[in-house]
């Protein structure tokens, strides 16, 4: 397996995708509506990005802001979205839902995983809102296709979550149950966080706003992504 650190960049459209790829992104997270922290893209948007770049694409499965899946009808709609994206060739996904007690919403996750039919997927930052992070990891440990957790270590971001991130990085090196899936750090991540995270063995990083120095209304900057690629490869 390559030791090159993974750099994942949020892309909203084809121009973002090309810019991120040009800058050195290894993978894209495809979303819409960052005002709601990232919802599922349309099938048309996914297809445009799919046709624009040749790197892996992880597609968000989320229809409303927050980390609750909603009503049974809402979950039905989410399954329909997943089915449609699969039909367009999506092979990697991002999802994550909590129940009212802050545990993994296994009913919703299992329904989606059944539709994904073996595709790889990331459990996103819902883990940062979980009542018990360790228990959530153990709940999901045997879920087919799960190969990563996107986390800042805290709902407040990496600055606040650094102690948790370092503890979980250590747990992943000693075959602790529930820590087999790769930890990808994102959420208020800055370049100055990288040395301590890399020294702890973290090998996957996720950026959104950091790839857009002029804000979310501006496109991804290939130069900004290149600066992260250079820092990770140093």
N, C-alpha and C positions, 0 to 999 in steps of 0.2 A: 504494500500500500504506500502511495506517495505521502511524504512528510510535509509537502507544501501546505501551508495553512489555507483553509477554505475561506474565501471572501464572497459573501452573498450580499446583493444589492437589491433594494426595492425598485421595481419598475412599474410605471403606470401605463406606458404605451410603447410603441415601437421605437420612437426616438430615444426614450430612456434606455431601452434594452440595448440598442446599438452603442450608445455612449458608455454604458456600464461595461459592455463587452470590450470596447476599445480601450477602456481604462485598465482592464485586467480582472474584472469580476469572473469568478468561477461558476457562479450560479445566480439566478434571479428569483426573487419572490414577487409574484405577479398579483397585484391588488388593484382596487379602485377606492376612491373616497377616503383619503387620508384624514379628513376631518372627523371621520368615525374610526380612526386608527386602523383602517385597512379592511375593506370588504371584498367579496368575490368579484372578479372582473366579469365582463360579458364574454360570451363565447367569441364574439367578433374581435374583441381586444386580445384575447388569448391567441387567436389564430394569426393576427397581425404580428404579434411578438414571436410566436412559433416560427413564422416564415422569415423573420428578420435576423435571427441569431441562431447559432449552433451550439449553445451551452445549455445545461440543464435548467428547467423552469419548475419552480414550486408554486402551485396555484392556491390562493387562499380560499378556504371554505368557511364563509362567515357572512351573514346577511344583515346583522344589526350590531350596533355598537355594544360593547360589554362582552361578558364571558358566559352568559346564559344562552342556551340554544333557543329558548322560547317555548311556544305551545307545540303540541304534536303536529299541527298543520305547518308551523314554521319549520319543523324538522323534515316534514315531507317535502317542503320547498327546497330545503338544503340538499336533500337526497336527489331531487330533480336536477339541481344545479350541478352536483357532482357527476351525475350520469351524463349530462350534456357535455361537460368538459372532457370527460373520458372519451366520449364519442368523437371529439375533435382532436384527440391524441394526447391529452394531458396524462402524464405518467408519474408525477410527483406532486405532493399536496402539503398544505399547512392547515392545521385545525386544532381546536382545543376548547372544551366547554366544561364548566363547573356546575354542580347542582347547588341548591340553596344552602347547603351546609359547607360549601367550599371544597367538596371532594370532586374528583373527576366524574363527569356525567357519562357514565359507562353506557347507558342506553343509547344516547346520541352517538357517541364515538363508535360503538359497535355497529350501528346501522350504517354509518359512513364507511367504516373499514370494510364492511361486506361489499359495498358498491365499488370501493377502490380495488378490491380483488388482488391484493398482493403488492400494490404500488407502495413505494416508500413515502413516508410522511413525517412531518415535524409537528410535535405538540408545542404550540406557541406560548406566548407570555401569560396565558391563563395560569401557568404554574406559579407565577409571581403573586397571584391573588389567592392561591390555595391555602386552606386552613392548616395543612400539614404537607409540606413539599415532599418529604421522604415517603409519607404514606401514599401520596399521589403517584410518585414514581413506581412504587411497588404495585399499585392498582393497575398500572399500564404496562408492567414489565413484559407480559406475554402477548401483548397486542400485535397482531400481524402487521408488518410493514413499518412499525415505528422505529426510526433510526436517529432521532434527534430531539432535543428540547431547546427551544429558543428562550433565553432567560437573561434578565438583568440582575437576578439575585434579589430584587426588591421591586415593588410597584413604583418606587421613586426613581429607579434607574441604577446604573452601574456604580456610581459614587457610593450610594447607600448600600448596595448589594454586594460590594466586593468581598467582605468576609464570607458570605454564603457561597459565592462563586468559587472562592479558593478552597473552602471545605468540600464542596461537591466535586471539584476537580481532583482533590486528593482521594475522595471515595471512589472515583471512577478508575483509579490506578490499582486498586486492590480487590477488584471483582466484587464490590459491594452489590448485593441484589437491588435491582431497580436503577442501577447506574450504568448499564451496558450501552444505552443509547448515547450518542455523541452530544456533548453540551456545546451549543452555539451561543455566544454572548452577543447581545444587542439590546439597545434601549438606553439612550444617553451615553453611548460608547464614544470615547475620544481616543485620539492617537496616543495620548500620554498614559492611557490605561494599558496599552499593549505590552510593555515590557514585563510587568508583574504577571499578567495573564499568560503570556507565552512561557514565562519561567515556571508557572504552575502546570504547564502541559496543555493548556487550552489551545485547540487547533482549528476552531471555526468561529467566524465573526460575521456579524450582520449589521449593515448600515442602511439608513434611509435618509434622514436629514443631513447627515454628514457628507452625503454624495451630492448635495444641493446647497452650495454656499449662499445662493441667493434666495433660498426659501422654497417651500413646497409648490409655489406657483411657477417656479423656474424648472427647467429640465435637469436631469442628471448631468453633472460635469465630468467628462472623461478625465480631466486633470485632477479633480478631487479624488476620483476612484484610483487613479494611478498613484497618488500619494499614499493611499492606504495599501495598495499592492506593494509598493516599494518598502514601506515600513514593515509589513508582514514578512517580506522576503529577506529583510536585512539579516 
